[in-house]
Amino acid sequence: MLTKKQLELLEFIHKRVKRDGVPPSFDEMKEALDLRSKSGIHRLITALEERGFIRRLAHRARALEIIKLPDAMEKGGGFTPRVIDGDRSAPPPAAMAVEAVHAMELPVMGRIAAGTPIAAISEVSHNIAVPGSMLKGSGHHYALEVKGDSMIEAGINDGDVVVIRETSTAENGDIVVALVEGHEATLKRFRRKGSAIALEAANPAYETRVFHGDQVKVQGRLVGLIRSY
């Protein structure tokens, strides 16, 4: 038997996961339940976890997995567990007994130019929830807001948020965050030509820029994209 607040929180998490694909933040839960502090949310989540309704995923911020719902919610809301995990094809019905929803909060390190390079980004402006399936590899990840339209033919629009895996190396054809001459950051397709590095736009209105190898430092590789409508 769940208390009224426990049921309200479980229902709120369930609705947000169905709508957005990721659980709400603790601040959003606190506001939705009209609680004064996030400690109350932590207590409710612990109670739901102890009763087997949800599970917290280790080593991931803001990561909750809904295991089951009360009978009343299942009958009234048509609850069907499903896997939300990037681009993978849906599993067969027998594999869908447990919902595996997880997300991770990444720092948004300001804006990155997809056009004329802007000043290098270095400070966290806010955090954003990212599906765990985007976080490829074991390296550190961060997010950037795109400014400009030079990568539009690669499906990257002005205002999009790109998810970047931190790395100092890249293969030809990778879309990377490149630091140019130590003070300008840009998002471009990487090409190495002998001792030179070409940074290619994905928009015919912009020219490919070519630099000496020591003028460009790769700071990360594109692994995902988030768009708001």
Buried (B, 14 or more C-beta within 10 A) or exposed (E): EBEEBBBBBBBBBBEBBBEEBBBBBBEBBBEBBEBEEEEBBEEBBEBBBEBEBBBBBEEBBBBBBBBBBBEEBEEEEEBEBBBBBEEEEEEEEEEBEEBBBBBBBBBBBBBBBBBEBBEBBEEEBEBBBBBBBBBEEEEEBBBBBBBBBBBBEBEBBBEBBBBBBBBEEBEEEBBBBBBBEEEBBBBBBBBEEEEEBBBBBBBEEBEEBBBEEEBBBBBBBBBBBBEEE
